[in-house]
Amino acid sequence: MNTGASVKVRDLIHRYVGQEEPIRVSGLDVHSGEKVAITGPSGCGKTTLLSCIAGILVPTAGEVTIGETRIDQLGESDRRKFRREEIGLVFQEFELLEHLDVRENAYLPLWLDGREPSAEEQEKFVGRAKRCGISDLLQRKPRALSQGERQRAAVCRALMTSPSLVLADEPTGSLDANSGQVVLDLIFEEAEITGATVIVVTHDATILGGFDRVETIEEDPS
């Protein structure tokens, strides 16, 4: 079993260009292997926080540490490499590449690392796709998928590398209750197998019972 990555955020501030007031998150501690949901009102900074943890955004101030790595101090190429190797991301807007089919989108993180998926990785991917109900859609391009099918494809891609940290932004937002529970169960079961840490941003109160704990970000934490 892999060891899930711990996450520590300290005094995070991120100011978007043209934004009068910056996003502030005073702190967050997630232990290795924990499943944590992050809630809060729209505009409080949940997605910004997730993007800073992933190294997609570099905070204006503050610290973001994953395991022993201060990801906010890494250069862009090192952040990308760290993301590919350690983090599985489920974006709110899916971020599937339109010119690749579902299978190719899932394999993309491995291709970017210069390798093909092993037979075991391919088998696991097909199993996840079956669990999510998209195993008959693997040769379809994203434009031929419904919103819910895109979301399930994005979850399968995020789990492709058996990451030590899974970050998901509203992973059940485009799904009905039953499909949403299937996707969440898949994330949790994969985390149980690999030891991964899971952080999920959500507005869906019906799924909160499956997490170890819930962290709420206030609109004005300062």
C-alpha positions in Angstrom: 0.0 0.0 0.0 1.2 3.5 -0.8 1.4 6.2 1.9 -1.1 9.0 1.3 0.2 12.5 1.3 -0.4 14.8 4.2 -1.4 18.3 3.4 -0.7 21.5 5.3 -1.9 25.0 4.4 -0.8 28.0 6.4 -2.0 31.6 6.1 -2.8 31.3 2.4 -3.6 34.4 0.5 -4.3 34.6 -3.3 -5.2 37.7 -5.1 -6.6 37.4 -8.7 -5.8 40.2 -11.1 -8.3 43.0 -10.8 -9.7 41.5 -7.6 -10.3 44.0 -4.8 -10.2 41.6 -1.9 -7.9 38.5 -1.9 -9.0 34.9 -1.1 -7.8 34.0 2.4 -7.6 30.6 4.1 -6.0 30.7 7.5 -5.1 27.0 7.7 -5.8 23.4 6.8 -4.3 20.2 8.0 -5.1 16.8 6.4 -3.4 13.7 7.7 -2.1 10.9 5.5 -5.0 8.7 4.3 -7.8 11.0 5.5 -10.9 11.7 3.5 -11.8 15.3 4.0 -14.7 17.3 2.5 -14.4 21.1 2.2 -17.6 23.1 2.2 -18.5 26.8 2.4 -20.5 29.5 0.5 -19.8 30.3 -3.1 -16.9 32.7 -3.5 -15.2 31.8 -0.2 -12.2 30.3 -1.9 -12.7 26.5 -2.0 -11.7 26.0 -5.6 -8.8 28.5 -5.2 -7.6 26.5 -2.2 -7.7 23.2 -4.1 -5.9 24.8 -7.1 -3.1 26.1 -4.7 -2.8 22.6 -3.2 -2.5 21.1 -6.7 0.1 23.7 -7.7 -2.0 25.0 -10.5 -2.0 28.4 -8.7 0.8 29.8 -6.7 -0.5 31.7 -3.7 0.4 35.4 -3.3 1.4 34.5 0.3 1.4 31.6 2.7 2.6 28.0 2.6 1.3 24.8 1.0 3.1 21.6 1.9 2.3 18.1 0.5 4.2 15.5 2.4 7.6 17.0 2.7 7.3 19.2 -0.3 6.6 22.9 -0.3 4.7 22.9 -3.6 4.3 26.7 -3.5 8.1 27.0 -3.7 8.5 24.8 -6.8 9.0 26.2 -10.3 6.3 25.6 -12.9 7.9 22.5 -14.5 8.6 20.9 -11.1 5.0 21.6 -10.0 3.7 19.9 -13.2 5.9 16.9 -12.6 4.8 16.6 -9.0 1.2 16.8 -10.0 1.6 14.0 -12.6 3.4 11.8 -10.1 1.5 12.4 -6.9 -1.9 14.0 -7.5 -5.1 12.8 -9.1 -7.3 15.8 -10.1 -11.0 15.9 -10.8 -11.7 19.4 -12.2 -15.1 21.1 -11.9 -15.0 21.6 -15.7 -13.6 18.1 -16.3 -10.7 19.4 -18.5 -10.9 16.4 -20.9 -9.1 17.0 -24.2 -11.6 17.1 -27.0 -9.3 15.4 -29.6 -8.7 12.3 -27.4 -11.3 9.6 -26.6 -12.1 8.5 -23.0 -9.4 5.9 -22.9 -6.7 8.2 -24.3 -7.7 11.0 -21.9 -7.2 8.5 -19.0 -3.8 7.4 -20.3 -2.6 10.9 -20.8 -1.0 11.4 -17.4 1.2 8.3 -18.1 2.0 9.5 -21.7 3.1 12.8 -20.3 5.5 10.9 -18.1 6.9 9.1 -21.2 5.4 5.7 -20.7 2.6 3.4 -21.8 0.2 2.0 -19.2 1.1 -1.5 -18.0 -1.3 -4.4 -18.5 -2.3 -4.2 -14.8 -3.0 -0.4 -15.2 -5.1 -1.0 -18.2 -7.1 -3.7 -16.5 -7.7 -1.5 -13.5 -8.8 1.3 -15.7 -11.4 -0.9 -17.5 -12.6 -2.1 -14.1 -13.1 1.5 -12.9 -14.9 2.4 -16.2 -17.3 -0.6 -15.6 -18.0 0.5 -12.1 -18.8 4.0 -13.4 -21.0 2.7 -16.2 -18.8 4.1 -19.1 -17.0 0.9 -20.2 -18.9 1.0 -23.5 -17.9 4.7 -24.1 -14.1 4.4 -24.1 -13.7 5.2 -27.8 -16.0 8.2 -27.7 -14.6 11.8 -27.7 -15.8 14.1 -24.9 -18.2 16.0 -27.2 -20.2 12.8 -27.7 -20.6 12.4 -23.9 -23.2 13.8 -21.5 -22.1 16.0 -18.6 -22.4 13.1 -16.2 -20.4 10.8 -18.5 -17.7 13.4 -18.8 -17.5 13.6 -15.0 -17.1 9.9 -14.6 -14.4 9.8 -17.3 -12.6 12.6 -15.4 -12.7 10.5 -12.2 -11.3 7.5 -14.0 -8.4 9.6 -15.4 -7.7 11.1 -12.0 -7.2 7.6 -10.5 -5.1 6.3 -13.4 -1.7 6.7 -11.7 -2.9 5.5 -8.2 -2.0 8.9 -6.8 -1.1 9.6 -3.2 -3.4 12.6 -3.1 -6.8 12.9 -4.8 -8.3 16.4 -5.2 -11.8 16.7 -6.5 -13.8 19.8 -7.2 -17.6 19.0 -7.1 -17.1 15.5 -8.4 -20.8 14.7 -8.0 -22.1 18.0 -9.3 -23.1 16.8 -12.7 -24.5 13.4 -11.6 -27.8 12.2 -10.2 -27.8 10.8 -6.7 -27.1 7.2 -7.6 -24.4 7.9 -10.1 -22.8 10.4 -7.7 -22.6 7.8 -5.0 -21.0 5.3 -7.4 -18.3 7.8 -8.3 -17.7 8.7 -4.7 -17.6 5.1 -3.6 -15.0 4.4 -6.4 -12.8 7.3 -5.2 -13.0 6.0 -1.6 -12.4 2.4 -2.5 -9.4 3.3 -4.6 -8.1 5.4 -1.7 -8.6 2.4 0.7 -6.6 0.2 -1.6 -3.7 2.6 -2.3 -3.7 4.5 1.0 -4.4 7.8 -0.8 -5.5 11.0 0.9 -8.7 12.5 -0.5 -9.8 16.1 -0.4 -13.2 17.0 -2.0 -14.8 20.4 -2.5 -18.5 20.0 -2.5 -21.9 21.7 -2.1 -23.6 18.3 -1.8 -24.6 17.8 1.8 -25.9 14.3 1.0 -22.4 12.9 0.6 -20.7 14.4 3.7 -21.4 11.3 5.8 -18.8 9.3 3.9 -15.9 11.5 4.9 -13.7 11.3 8.0 -14.4 15.0 8.6 -15.7 18.1 7.1 -13.9 21.5 7.0 -15.9 24.6 6.4 -14.3 27.7 4.9 -16.0 30.9 6.0 -16.6 33.7 3.5 -14.3 36.0 5.4 -12.0 33.9 7.5 -9.8 37.0 8.4 
